[in-house]
Amino acid sequence: MLNSESEDIKKIKLKSIIEGCLRNDNKSQYQLYKLYYSNMTNVCLRYAKDREEANDFVQEGFIKLFNNLARYEFKGSFEGWMRRIFVNNAIDNIRRKKKNHLLIGEDEKLDAFSEKQMDVLDGEAELDPKLVVEAIQKLTPAYKAVFSLYVIEEYSHKEVAEMLNISVGTSKSNLAKAKQNLRKILKDAYDKTYG
């Protein structure tokens, strides 16, 4: 019972903060920012090339959040609704900067990747989550975007393709390459640490 009461209290406090933000109350906006800054930074790091770019994504994301807050209907998870705004903002930025990291074309054949290569580590070892996050950060922006959208955010290849203006085949190919690269990065890190 105590858990449900504390969850109810959290929901009431969050609703009060959101209502304050809707009235353009600076204190409420700061409370919401402080409450979700860390989580949204972690989301943005999945798409950004470095922490500086992630911070830019976070700032833009909060601006978009405050501008669209009236659309939140207090149904479902607020954080899930908010996360979608931040992911979409990151994807918009990737599209704008796409010239420096074009996604590989459809002429890359998925047949070149075996089923075994589709698994990141094939369950070889228990890895430190921090090590995995660092490995994801080392992927190219294109691979990181597809990997994050498909694996972490759980979008379908069709949805990923639509978000990034690529074909479904390119999304699948980029995911396969991302996993292949991740496997190598993680294996090298594992060998270096425990080798």
C-alpha positions as CSV (number, residue, x, y, z in Angstrom):
1,M,0.0,0.0,0.0
2,L,2.9,2.4,0.8
3,N,4.3,2.0,-2.7
4,S,1.1,2.9,-4.4
5,E,0.6,5.9,-2.0
6,S,4.1,7.2,-2.8
7,E,3.5,6.6,-6.5
8,D,0.2,8.5,-6.2
9,I,2.0,11.4,-4.4
10,K,4.6,11.5,-7.2
11,K,1.9,11.7,-9.8
12,I,0.2,14.5,-8.0
13,K,3.4,16.4,-7.6
14,L,4.3,15.9,-11.3
15,K,0.8,17.0,-12.4
16,S,1.2,20.2,-10.2
17,I,4.6,20.9,-11.8
18,I,3.2,20.4,-15.3
19,E,0.3,22.7,-14.6
20,G,2.8,25.3,-13.4
21,C,4.7,25.0,-16.6
22,L,1.6,25.5,-18.6
23,R,1.2,28.8,-16.7
24,N,4.8,29.7,-17.7
25,D,5.9,29.5,-14.1
26,N,9.7,29.6,-14.1
27,K,10.0,27.7,-10.8
28,S,7.9,24.8,-12.2
29,Q,9.8,24.8,-15.5
30,Y,13.1,24.5,-13.5
31,Q,11.6,21.7,-11.3
32,L,10.6,19.8,-14.4
33,Y,14.0,20.4,-16.0
34,K,15.9,19.3,-12.9
35,L,13.6,16.2,-12.5
36,Y,14.3,14.9,-16.0
37,Y,17.6,16.4,-17.1
38,S,19.7,13.4,-16.3
39,N,17.3,10.9,-18.0
40,M,16.9,13.0,-21.1
41,T,20.7,13.5,-21.3
42,N,21.1,9.8,-21.3
43,V,18.6,9.5,-24.1
44,C,20.3,12.2,-26.2
45,L,23.8,10.6,-25.6
46,R,22.5,7.7,-27.6
47,Y,22.2,9.8,-30.7
48,A,24.8,12.5,-30.3
49,K,28.5,12.3,-31.4
50,D,29.7,13.6,-28.0
51,R,28.5,15.1,-24.7
52,E,28.5,18.6,-26.1
53,E,26.1,17.7,-28.9
54,A,24.0,15.8,-26.5
55,N,23.7,18.9,-24.3
56,D,22.6,20.8,-27.3
57,F,19.9,18.2,-28.0
58,V,18.8,18.3,-24.4
59,Q,18.4,22.1,-24.4
60,E,16.5,22.0,-27.7
61,G,14.4,19.1,-26.4
62,F,13.3,21.1,-23.3
63,I,12.4,24.1,-25.4
64,K,10.2,21.8,-27.7
65,L,8.8,20.1,-24.6
66,F,7.7,23.4,-23.0
67,N,6.3,24.6,-26.4
68,N,4.2,21.4,-26.8
69,L,3.3,20.7,-23.1
70,A,-0.3,21.7,-23.7
71,R,-0.6,18.6,-25.9
72,Y,0.0,16.2,-23.1
73,E,-3.3,14.8,-22.0
74,F,-2.2,13.2,-18.7
75,K,-2.7,9.8,-20.1
76,G,0.0,7.2,-20.0
77,S,3.6,7.8,-18.9
78,F,4.7,11.4,-19.0
79,E,8.3,10.4,-19.3
80,G,7.5,8.2,-22.3
81,W,5.7,11.1,-24.0
82,M,8.6,13.4,-23.1
83,R,11.2,10.9,-24.4
84,R,9.5,10.8,-27.8
85,I,10.0,14.6,-28.1
86,F,13.7,14.3,-27.3
87,V,14.3,11.3,-29.6
88,N,12.5,13.1,-32.4
89,N,14.5,16.2,-31.8
90,A,17.8,14.2,-32.0
91,I,16.6,12.5,-35.2
92,D,15.8,15.9,-36.7
93,N,19.3,17.1,-35.9
94,I,20.8,13.9,-37.4
95,R,18.8,14.5,-40.6
96,R,20.1,18.1,-40.8
97,K,23.7,17.0,-40.3
98,K,23.5,13.9,-42.4
99,K,26.0,15.1,-45.0
100,N,28.9,14.1,-42.8
101,H,27.8,10.6,-42.0
102,L,25.6,9.3,-44.7
103,L,23.9,6.0,-44.0
104,I,25.2,3.1,-46.1
105,G,23.1,2.4,-49.2
106,E,20.8,-0.4,-50.0
107,D,23.4,-2.0,-52.2
108,E,25.0,-3.3,-49.1
109,K,23.6,-6.8,-49.0
110,L,22.1,-8.2,-45.8
111,D,23.2,-11.6,-47.1
112,A,26.8,-10.5,-46.2
113,F,25.9,-10.8,-42.5
114,S,25.3,-14.2,-41.0
115,E,22.7,-14.7,-38.3
116,K,25.5,-15.2,-35.8
117,Q,26.8,-11.7,-36.6
118,M,23.4,-10.2,-35.8
119,D,23.9,-10.9,-32.0
120,V,26.1,-8.4,-30.3
121,L,28.1,-10.7,-28.1
122,D,26.4,-14.1,-28.5
123,G,26.1,-14.2,-24.7
124,E,29.9,-14.6,-24.3
125,A,30.4,-12.6,-21.1
126,E,28.8,-10.5,-18.5
127,L,29.6,-6.9,-19.3
128,D,29.6,-3.7,-17.3
129,P,26.7,-1.5,-18.6
130,K,29.0,1.5,-18.5
131,L,31.3,-0.4,-21.0
132,V,28.4,-1.1,-23.3
133,V,27.3,2.6,-23.2
134,E,30.9,3.7,-24.0
135,A,30.9,1.2,-26.9
136,I,27.7,2.5,-28.3
137,Q,29.2,6.0,-28.2
138,K,32.0,4.8,-30.4
139,L,29.7,3.9,-33.3
140,T,29.3,6.2,-36.2
141,P,26.3,8.6,-35.9
142,A,24.4,6.7,-38.5
143,Y,24.9,3.3,-36.9
144,K,24.3,4.7,-33.4
145,A,21.0,6.2,-34.5
146,V,19.6,3.0,-36.1
147,F,20.9,0.9,-33.2
148,S,19.4,3.2,-30.6
149,L,16.0,3.5,-32.3
150,Y,15.7,-0.2,-33.0
151,V,17.2,-1.8,-30.0
152,I,16.8,0.7,-27.2
153,E,13.7,2.6,-28.2
154,E,12.1,-0.5,-29.8
155,Y,10.9,1.1,-33.0
156,S,10.4,-1.3,-36.0
157,H,12.6,-1.1,-39.0
158,K,9.7,0.5,-40.9
159,E,9.5,3.3,-38.3
160,V,13.2,3.8,-38.2
161,A,13.3,4.1,-42.0
162,E,10.6,6.7,-41.9
163,M,12.2,8.7,-39.1
164,L,15.6,8.8,-40.9
165,N,14.3,9.0,-44.5
166,I,16.0,5.8,-45.5
167,S,14.7,2.4,-46.8
168,V,13.8,-0.5,-44.5
169,G,16.7,-2.4,-46.1
170,T,19.2,0.3,-45.2
171,S,17.9,0.3,-41.6
172,K,18.4,-3.4,-41.4
173,S,21.8,-3.2,-43.0
174,N,22.9,-0.4,-40.6
175,L,21.7,-2.3,-37.6
176,A,23.7,-5.4,-38.7
177,K,26.8,-3.3,-39.2
178,A,26.2,-1.5,-35.8
179,K,26.0,-4.8,-34.0
180,Q,29.1,-6.2,-35.8
181,N,31.0,-3.1,-34.8
182,L,29.7,-3.2,-31.3
183,R,30.8,-6.8,-31.0
184,K,34.3,-5.9,-32.0
185,I,34.5,-2.9,-29.7
186,L,33.2,-4.9,-26.8
187,K,35.4,-7.9,-27.5
188,D,38.5,-5.6,-27.7
189,A,37.5,-3.9,-24.4
190,Y,36.9,-7.3,-22.7
191,D,40.2,-8.7,-24.0
192,K,42.0,-5.6,-22.8
193,T,40.4,-5.8,-19.3
194,Y,40.5,-9.5,-18.7
195,G,42.7,-10.7,-21.5
